[in-house]
Structures are given as structure tokens and as C-alpha cells.
Amino acid sequence: MSDTHTPRAGDDQASDTDVVALLIRQHGDIRNLFDEVEATSGDERRDAFRRLVRLLAVHETAEEEVVHPYARRKLPGGDRLVEDRLAEERKAKETLAVLDEMDPDDPEFMPRLLALRTDVQEHARAEERYEFTHIRRTAGPAELASMAKAVKAAEAMAPTRPHPGAETAAANVALGPLAAVMDRTRDAIRRVMGRS
């Protein structure tokens, strides 16, 4: 039987005082979860996919709330850089939302999952090359640590699965369970960063 918790950057006991290192480790965790979803079936696949959905939601929301605002303010061409990453994230979220409504045993599930994996991996490479490298060069140790703290808090506070009723009923119906995880993650980050 597979591991029953969502991998978290930090499971390797790293100090996580650098947001770039933390997010790169999450990219590895995401790749591992894609492998697990692909290698399993039935209930194990459902469980692995639920963990993948959660980690992707937490990861992308943390980047939107922590990394992208920094990149916009501090990196040359930051607005364009962030807009490119957000376009990639929107495409992945749309595919993820479709997959989230499907039964993992549906014959269409795996081809869609493989397409999502390709998009997510290309997005991760672009982040690492065009955003993370420049953040590491421009942010001081205190800034890297502060951003890492916000990302870790979001991970720890995000639910393992969405809980209906946490947001407005209209929003829950319109956006679905994936949005609930993202909303909770966004709220946790804003609390840690003092932007409630």
C-alpha cells in the first residue's frame, strides 16, 4: 500500500530556510506523485491522485502568493515573467479540474494525466530557469527564509481534502473542491505574511 500522506518539502529534514530550495524539492515531490498515480490503480490511484491534487494546489497557490509578487517587484521584466508562468498555471489548473471530476479508472484519465504531467514539468523547468535562479541572486537570506516560512505554513495548514462549506456555497459550486484547497492555502500564506 502507498504512503498515506502528501509529500512535503521538509520530509527530508532540510531546514527549508531558502524558498527556492523548498520549491525545487516540491517539484521533485510532484514528479514522484505523478509516478505513483501512473503506477497504481483503483483505490491506490485515487489516493495518490488526491495527494497530487492537494500538493499541486498548495504549491501553485504558494507561488502565486509568495514567489510571483516578489518576482514582479524585484526582477527585471518581472511582470512579463510572472504573466508567462500564470498562463502556464491556468492551463494546468483547467486540466487538473477536469481530471478531478473524473474517475481515475476512466480510460480517458491516463492520457489526460500524462498531458498534465508534461505541462507541469515544462512549467517547473521554466520556473526554475527564469524565476527561481533570479530570485536566489536578488533575495537576501532573510527574504528567502521569510518566503520559505510562508510556503511551509501554507503546506501545514492546507487540508488533505477540501471541506465543503468552508467558502461560499456559490463559489464552491462554481469552482469546485480544487478551489477550496487553493483558498485555504492563500489564507494561510496571508496570515503568516501579515497580509490578512
N, C-alpha and C positions, 0 to 999 in steps of 0.2 A: 504494500500500500504506500501511496505517496505521502510526503511530508504534508502536514495539515495547516501550516501557516504560510502566509505570504512572505517570500524572502524580503528582507530589509537590508539596505546598505547598513553596515554596522554589525551584521550577524558574524562577520569575520573578526569582530572585536577591535576594528580600527577606531581611532579616536574621532574620526569624522569632524575635524576642525577645518576642513577645506571643502567647500561646496562642490568644487569641480571634481575632486576625487570621489565624493559621495555620489554624485550623479552618474559618473562613469561606472561606478560599481553597480548602481541601479540598472544601467544599460545591460550589464552582464547578467543581472538577476532576471531581467525581462527576456533576454535571449534564452536563458535556462528554462524559464516558464513556457516559452514557445516550444522548446524541445519537448518538455513534459506533456504539453497538450497534444502535440503531434504523435508522441509515442504511446499514448494511453487510449482507452476507450471507455464508454459507459460512464459510470459514476466517477471514476478516477479522472476522466477527461473533463467532466463537468466541474469537479473540484479544482483541477488545475486551471481551467479557463476562468473560473470565478476569481482565483487568486491573481491571474494575469490581468483581468479587467480592473481589479482593485489597484494593483501596482501601477498600471498604465494611467489610471485616473489620478492617483496620488502624485505620481511622477510629473505628468504633464501640468497638472494644476500648480504644483510647487514651482515648476519652471515659469509658468505664466505669472505667478505672483512674486517670485523672488528673483529669478535669473533675468528674465526679459526686461523688467523695469530697470535693473542695473545696466544691462546692455544698451538700452535706449539712451540712458543718461550719460554713460561713460565711454562707450566705444565709438570710434569714427564710423559713420554710416550705420549707427545702431538702429535707427528706425527701420531702415530697409532690411537689415539683417533680421530683426525681430519679425517683421511682416512676412518674410520668406518662411521662417520657422512656424509662425502661426498658421500660414496656409497649409503647410505640411501636416500640422497637428489637426486642423479642421478635417482634412481628408481622412486621416486615420480615425478620428472620432466618429465620423459618419459610418465608416466600415465597421468599427467596433460596436456602434449602436445596432447595426443590422445583425451582426453576429450575436450580440447579447440577447436578441429576441429569438434566435434560432435554437433548435435542439442540436447539441454537439454531435449527435448521431445522424443528422440530416446529411444526405450525400453532397449538398452544396456547402456544408460547413467548412470542410478542409480546404477546398480551393480558395474560398474567401479568406480563411485564416492565413493561408500561405501568401496571398496577395497583401494582407495586412502586415504580415511579418516583413515582407520586402520593403513596404513603405516605412514601417517603424525603424528598420535597420538603416535605411537611407537617411531618414530624419536624424537618427542618433549620430551617424557619421558627420552629417552637416553641422549639428550642434557642437560636436567635439572639435571639428576643424575650424569653424567660422565664429563660434561664440565662446566656447569654454577656453580655448587657447588664449584668446584675447582677454578674457576675464581674469585668468590666472596672472597675466602680465600686468594688468592695471589695478587689480584689487590688492589691498594690503592684507596681511594675516588676520587682522581684526574683522575686516569686511567679509573675507572668505569664511571665517568662523561664525559670524553673525548669520550669514545666509545659510550655512550648514545647519545651524541650530534651528532655524525656521523650517527647513525641509524635514529635519528629524522630528520636530514636534508635529508636523502635519502627518507624517507616517504613523506616529504613535497614536494619534487621536482619530484617524480615519477609521471608520467601521470596516469590518471584514466583508460585510454585505450591506446594501442600503436598507434603511428602515423607513417604510412608508410613514408619511405624516410629519416627517422632520422639516419638510419645506411645505410651501402652499400646495394644496391639492391640485390646482390648475398647473403649476409648474411641474409637479410630479407626473401628471398625466401627459403633459406636452413634451417633457424632456426625458422622462423615464429614469430608471434606477441609476444609470451611469452618472446622471447629473447630480443625484443626491450625494454620491461619494465625492464628486468634484466640489460641490457646495460646502460640505463638511471640511474638506481639506483646505479650501480657500479661507474659511472662517478660522481654522486653527492657525494658519500662517499669519493671518492678520492680527490675531491675538498676540502671538509671540513677537511680532514686529511692531506692536503698539499702534496698529492702524485699524482698530475695531470700528 
